[in-house]
Amino acid sequence: MPEVTSEASSFPPVDGEAHHRLMDELSALGGGSDGSMNRQALSAADGAARDWLAAWMKTRGLRLQVDPIGNMFGFLEWAGPDAPWIMTGSHIDSQPNGGRFDGAYGVVAACSAIEAIQREVAQSGIAPRANFIVVNWTNEEGARFQPSLLGSGVNSGEHTLQFALARKDGDGVSVGDALQAIGYAGTAERVVPDALIELHIEGADHLEKAGKRFAAFDRFWGATKYRLAFLGRQAHTAPTPMAERKDALLAAAYLIAELRAIADEGGIGLHTSVGRLEVSPNSPNIVPAEAVLFIELRTADPVVLAAAEEKLKARIATSAERAGVGYEVRSIDRRRAGAFDSRLYALAEETAAALGHETVRLTSVGGHDSISMAAVTPALVIGVPSVNGVIHHPDEFTTPEDRLLGVEILAGMLWRFCRDGNLLEA
């Protein structure tokens, strides 16, 4: 392990007790006694969490702006209009029956890092040379509304506002209506910072297995997501002969097995899944008339992704034919593979080393809002360990010590901008 250097002594100290208190406060909003979190995007629980964040911003003197897709931006403008804008944060929406730290930790860490920097500026009297933005992105998870990374996708220009507001959940409620219901349909313009740093739990066990405590992600996988419907014919399961059935769910079963085969054919660098299945009319004694599958293909290699999609399309057709049903593709969402900013990676590595920690280089397999934003600004995701690699589950956990380390490294990176100005200028 690298030794702690003199540079670390100039980093702003983080109040660990205050950080953990903020984490507990946010975790109470939508959290269950078993550690679970159900704070789906634009729900009442999400609205309460947003109110909590807005109150923190007001207390710390940050100017809150909310854009039309509900992204929350807290501006700390204290270095003048010509100084760089450095953004940090993540998202506070969760999966259903998910964990408490995915996304939310990154937002709370941003709050704690900014508090540390504010205290250091007040005590040292230095003139800040960077402005900061704390961000909470809308609908990162894609659990209630699809696609995921919706708010950051609008901000980056990947999606139009009209497209995003029209997305509907399983009950037919649109994003636009849900934003109005919780009071977070804003009017602010899009925000493109000079740099974006997102702290996250790792969501895998690479750090734990390596015996390390900090990672930075240099690349990210691409993804192709289909919403596919098999269309059969509703019938009674008792008198309808097997040979005459047009069972949409049977076609879905065939395809799900084929998707696993596609993954096996692609090797360890290809992930496939059907994470959600909607069956209609969903009665025990009715042959299903419709089965809607939410399909994902993920890989870092664009060639492998394209080949997997061609296999998917062929096997959709054969699965439908085998079950004697029709099908329709209702939506396709694509996310490109790519790289995070190498200069920010170097800054993360330097900051961690100053605090006595080695940086493990990882690739982000899952999606993050910084992936959307990497198309328009220098961005980086950094991470701390997940116990047993668990994520999207009530057992999701990162130790208090590792959570505090992540905040210390984030605060150190932000402090470098505050002290030295735009570190990314050529």
C-alpha positions in Angstrom: 0.0 0.0 0.0 1.3 3.5 -0.8 2.3 5.6 2.1 0.2 8.7 3.1 1.9 11.7 1.6 2.1 15.3 2.7 -0.4 16.2 0.0 -3.1 14.4 2.0 -2.6 16.8 4.9 -3.9 19.6 2.7 -7.2 17.8 1.9 -10.2 19.0 3.8 -11.1 16.6 6.7 -14.5 14.9 6.4 -16.9 14.7 9.3 -17.6 11.0 9.4 -20.3 11.2 12.0 -22.2 13.8 10.1 -21.8 11.8 6.9 -23.2 8.6 8.4 -26.1 10.7 9.9 -27.0 12.0 6.5 -26.9 8.5 5.1 -29.2 7.3 7.8 -31.6 10.2 7.3 -31.9 9.5 3.5 -32.2 5.7 4.1 -35.3 6.2 6.2 -37.2 7.6 3.2 -38.5 4.5 1.5 -36.4 2.1 3.6 -37.6 -1.1 5.3 -36.5 -2.7 8.5 -34.8 -5.5 6.6 -32.4 -3.1 4.9 -34.5 -3.0 1.7 -35.2 0.2 -0.2 -38.2 0.9 -2.4 -37.8 4.5 -3.5 -38.7 4.2 -7.2 -38.4 7.2 -9.4 -41.0 9.9 -8.9 -42.9 8.0 -6.3 -44.0 9.6 -3.0 -40.9 8.2 -1.3 -38.7 9.8 -4.0 -40.5 13.1 -3.6 -39.8 13.0 0.1 -36.1 12.2 -0.5 -36.0 15.1 -3.0 -37.4 17.4 -0.4 -34.8 16.2 2.1 -32.0 17.0 -0.5 -33.5 20.4 -1.3 -33.5 21.3 2.4 -29.9 20.3 2.7 -29.0 22.5 -0.3 -30.8 25.4 1.3 -29.1 24.9 4.6 -25.6 24.8 3.0 -26.3 27.9 0.8 -26.5 26.0 -2.6 -28.9 27.4 -5.2 -31.4 24.7 -6.3 -32.5 24.5 -9.9 -34.8 21.7 -11.2 -35.0 21.1 -14.9 -38.2 19.9 -16.8 -37.2 16.2 -16.4 -36.8 16.7 -12.7 -33.0 16.6 -12.4 -31.9 18.5 -9.3 -28.9 20.8 -9.4 -27.5 22.5 -6.3 -25.1 25.3 -7.4 -22.3 26.5 -5.1 -21.2 29.6 -7.1 -18.4 31.2 -5.1 -15.5 31.4 -7.5 -16.9 33.7 -10.1 -18.4 33.1 -13.6 -15.1 32.4 -15.3 -14.2 29.5 -12.8 -14.8 25.9 -13.8 -18.0 24.1 -12.8 -17.3 20.7 -11.2 -20.3 18.4 -10.7 -20.7 15.5 -8.3 -23.5 13.3 -7.2 -25.6 10.4 -8.4 -29.2 9.4 -8.0 -31.6 8.6 -5.2 -34.2 6.5 -7.0 -33.9 2.8 -6.2 -34.9 -0.6 -7.5 -38.0 -2.2 -6.0 -36.8 -4.2 -2.9 -33.3 -2.9 -3.7 -30.5 -1.7 -1.5 -29.9 1.6 0.3 -26.5 2.5 -1.1 -26.8 2.2 -4.9 -26.9 5.8 -6.1 -28.0 7.3 -2.8 -24.5 7.0 -1.3 -23.1 9.0 -4.2 -25.5 11.8 -3.5 -24.8 11.8 0.3 -21.1 11.6 -0.4 -21.3 14.7 -2.6 -23.1 16.5 0.2 -20.5 15.5 2.8 -17.6 16.4 0.4 -19.0 19.9 -0.2 -19.5 20.4 3.5 -15.8 19.5 4.1 -14.7 21.9 1.4 -16.9 24.7 2.7 -15.4 24.3 6.2 -11.8 24.2 4.8 -12.4 27.4 2.8 -13.9 29.2 5.8 -11.0 28.1 8.0 -8.1 28.6 5.6 -9.4 31.8 4.0 -8.3 30.7 0.5 -10.2 32.1 -2.5 -12.0 29.2 -4.2 -11.0 28.7 -7.9 -13.8 26.3 -8.8 -17.6 26.3 -8.5 -19.5 23.1 -7.6 -22.8 21.4 -8.5 -24.4 18.6 -6.4 -26.7 16.6 -8.7 -29.5 14.2 -8.3 -30.4 12.6 -11.6 -34.0 11.4 -12.4 -34.8 7.8 -13.1 -31.3 6.3 -13.2 -32.5 2.9 -12.4 -35.1 2.4 -15.1 -37.2 0.3 -12.7 -40.5 2.3 -13.0 -39.9 4.1 -16.3 -37.8 2.9 -19.2 -35.2 3.5 -20.4 -32.8 3.9 -17.5 -30.4 6.9 -17.2 -33.4 9.0 -18.4 -32.7 12.3 -16.7 -29.0 12.3 -17.5 -29.9 11.2 -21.1 -32.1 14.3 -21.5 -29.4 16.5 -20.1 -26.8 15.1 -22.4 -29.0 15.4 -25.4 -29.3 11.6 -25.9 -33.1 11.8 -25.4 -35.6 14.6 -26.2 -37.6 16.0 -23.4 -40.8 15.1 -25.1 -39.7 11.5 -25.4 -38.8 11.3 -21.7 -41.9 13.0 -20.4 -44.1 10.6 -22.3 -42.6 7.4 -20.8 -45.2 5.5 -18.9 -45.0 3.0 -16.0 -46.9 -0.3 -15.7 -50.0 1.6 -14.5 -50.0 4.0 -17.4 -48.7 7.0 -15.4 -46.4 9.2 -17.5 -43.1 10.7 -16.3 -44.6 14.1 -16.9 -47.6 13.4 -14.7 -45.5 11.8 -12.0 -43.2 14.9 -11.9 -46.2 17.1 -11.5 -47.6 14.9 -8.7 -44.5 15.2 -6.5 -43.8 18.9 -7.4 -40.5 18.4 -9.3 -41.4 19.5 -12.9 -38.9 22.3 -13.2 -38.1 24.8 -15.8 -34.2 25.2 -15.6 -32.1 24.7 -18.7 -29.7 21.8 -19.2 -26.5 21.9 -17.2 -23.1 20.7 -18.8 -20.3 21.1 -16.2 -16.6 21.2 -16.9 -16.2 17.9 -15.2 -18.3 15.3 -13.5 -17.2 12.8 -10.7 -19.6 10.2 -9.5 -18.9 8.1 -6.4 -20.6 4.7 -6.2 -20.5 1.4 -4.5 -18.7 -1.1 -6.7 -21.6 -3.5 -7.0 -19.3 -6.4 -7.6 -16.6 -8.2 -5.6 -13.4 -7.3 -7.4 -12.1 -5.0 -4.7 -13.0 -7.4 -1.9 -11.2 -10.3 -3.6 -8.2 -8.1 -4.3 -8.1 -6.9 -0.7 -8.3 -3.3 -1.9 -10.6 -0.4 -0.9 -10.8 1.9 -3.9 -11.4 1.7 -7.6 -11.7 4.0 -10.6 -13.5 2.9 -13.8 -11.7 3.7 -17.0 -14.3 2.2 -19.4 -17.9 1.2 -19.6 -19.9 -1.5 -21.4 -22.5 -0.9 -24.0 -26.1 -2.3 -23.8 -29.0 -3.0 -26.1 -32.4 -3.3 -24.5 -35.5 -4.7 -26.2 -39.1 -4.5 -25.0 -40.6 -7.4 -26.9 -44.2 -8.7 -26.9 -45.2 -12.2 -27.9 -48.9 -12.2 -29.0 -51.0 -15.4 -28.6 -54.6 -16.0 -28.0 -56.4 -16.2 -24.7 -58.1 -19.5 -24.0 -59.3 -21.8 -21.1 -56.4 -24.1 -19.9 -58.8 -27.0 -19.3 -60.7 -27.7 -22.5 -58.3 -26.1 -25.0 -56.3 -28.9 -26.7 -52.5 -28.5 -26.4 -52.1 -28.6 -30.1 -54.5 -25.7 -30.6 -53.0 -23.4 -28.0 -51.3 -20.1 -29.0 -49.4 -19.6 -25.7 -47.5 -16.3 -25.6 -45.7 -17.3 -22.4 -44.5 -20.5 -24.0 -42.7 -18.4 -26.7 -41.2 -16.3 -23.9 -39.9 -19.4 -22.2 -38.3 -20.6 -25.4 -36.6 -17.2 -25.9 -35.4 -16.9 -22.3 -33.6 -20.2 -22.7 -32.2 -19.1 -26.0 -30.9 -15.8 -24.5 -28.8 -17.9 -22.0 -27.5 -19.9 -25.0 -26.5 -16.6 -26.7 -24.6 -15.6 -23.6 -22.8 -19.0 -23.4 -21.9 -18.6 -27.1 -20.5 -15.1 -26.6 -18.3 -16.1 -23.6 -17.7 -14.2 -20.3 -17.7 -10.8 -22.1 -21.4 -11.0 -22.9 -24.3 -10.7 -20.5 -27.9 -11.4 -21.4 -31.1 -11.2 -19.3 -34.8 -11.0 -19.1 -35.3 -9.1 -15.8 -39.0 -8.4 -16.2 -41.9 -10.4 -17.6 -45.4 -9.1 -17.9 -48.1 -11.7 -18.7 -51.6 -11.0 -19.7 -54.3 -11.7 -18.5 -52.1 -13.4 -15.8 -54.7 -15.9 -14.6 -53.9 -19.5 -13.5 -56.4 -21.1 -15.8 -56.0 -18.9 -18.9 -53.6 -19.5 -21.8 -51.6 -16.3 -21.8 -52.5 -14.0 -24.7 -49.5 -11.7 -24.3 -46.1 -11.9 -22.7 -43.9 -8.8 -22.7 -40.2 -9.4 -22.1 -37.6 -6.8 -21.0 -34.4 -8.1 -22.6 -30.9 -6.9 -22.1 -27.7 -7.6 -24.0 -24.5 -6.1 -22.4 -20.8 -6.2 -23.5 -17.8 -3.9 -23.9 -17.3 -5.0 -27.6 -19.6 -3.3 -30.2 -18.9 -6.1 -32.6 -20.0 -8.7 -30.1 -23.1 -6.6 -29.2 -24.1 -6.3 -32.8 -23.7 -10.1 -33.4 -25.7 -10.9 -30.2 -28.5 -8.6 -31.4 -28.6 -10.5 -34.8 -28.9 -13.8 -32.9 -31.6 -12.3 -30.7 -33.7 -11.3 -33.7 -33.4 -14.7 -35.3 -34.3 -16.5 -32.1 -37.3 -14.2 -31.5 -38.7 -15.4 -34.8 -38.0 -19.1 -34.2 -39.4 -18.9 -30.7 -42.6 -17.3 -32.0 -42.9 -19.9 -34.7 -42.3 -22.8 -32.4 -45.1 -21.6 -30.1 -47.4 -20.7 -33.0 -47.7 -17.0 -31.9 -46.9 -13.6 -33.3 -44.6 -10.9 -31.9 -43.8 -7.2 -32.0 -40.8 -5.2 -30.9 -42.2 -2.3 -28.9 -39.0 -0.4 -28.1 -35.2 -0.7 -28.5 -32.8 1.3 -26.3 -29.1 1.4 -27.0 -26.1 2.6 -24.9 -22.7 2.7 -26.5 -19.5 1.3 -24.9 -16.8 3.9 -24.3 -14.2 5.4 -22.0 -14.2 7.7 -19.1 -11.8 10.7 -18.9 -8.2 9.6 -18.5 -7.2 12.9 -16.8 -9.9 12.5 -14.1 -8.7 8.9 -13.7 -5.2 10.1 -13.1 -6.5 12.6 -10.5 -8.4 9.8 -8.7 -5.2 7.7 -8.7 -3.1 10.6 -7.3 -5.6 11.5 -4.6 -6.0 7.9 -3.4 -2.2 7.4 -3.4 -1.8 10.6 -1.3 -4.2 8.9 1.2 -2.2 5.7 1.2 -4.5 3.6 -1.1 -3.9 1.9 -4.4 -6.4 2.5 -7.2 -7.8 -0.7 -8.8 -8.6 -0.1 -12.5 -12.1 -1.5 -13.3 -14.6 -1.5 -16.2 -18.2 -0.5 -15.5 -20.5 -3.2 -16.6 -23.6 -1.6 -15.1 -25.0 1.8 -16.2 -24.3 5.1 -14.5 -25.5 8.6 -15.3 -21.9 9.5 -15.8 -22.0 7.2 -18.9 -24.6 9.4 -20.5 -22.8 12.6 -19.5 -19.4 11.3 -20.8 -20.6 12.1 -24.3 -20.7 15.9 -23.5 -18.2 16.4 -20.6 -15.2 14.8 -18.9 -16.6 12.2 -16.5 -15.4 9.5 -14.2 -17.0 7.0 -11.8 -15.0 6.0 -8.7 -16.0 3.2 -6.3 -15.6 1.6 -2.9 -16.2 -2.1 -2.0 -19.6 -3.8 -1.8 -19.6 -6.5 0.8 -19.9 -9.9 -1.0 -20.4 -7.9 -4.2 -24.1 -7.6 -3.5 -26.2 -4.9 -5.2 -29.9 -4.4 -6.1 -30.8 -6.5 -3.0 -31.7 -5.6 0.6 -28.3 -7.1 1.7 -26.4 -4.5 -0.3 -23.9 -3.0 2.1 -20.7 -1.0 2.2 -18.9 -0.7 5.5 -18.9 2.7 7.2 -15.1 2.8 7.0 -15.2 2.3 3.2 -18.0 4.8 2.8 -15.9 7.4 4.6 -12.8 6.6 2.6 -14.8 7.2 -0.6 -15.9 10.6 0.7 -12.4 11.5 1.6 -11.1 10.7 -1.8 -14.0 12.5 -3.5 -13.4 15.5 -1.3 -9.7 15.4 -2.1 -10.4 15.4 -5.8 -12.8 18.3 -5.6 -10.4 20.2 -3.4 -7.7 20.0 -6.1 -10.1 21.9 -8.4 -11.1 24.3 -5.6 -7.4 25.1 -4.8 -5.9 24.9 -8.3 -8.7 25.8 -10.8 -9.4 23.9 -13.9 -7.0 20.9 -13.8 -8.3 19.7 -17.2 -7.2 22.6 -19.3 -4.6 21.7 -22.0 
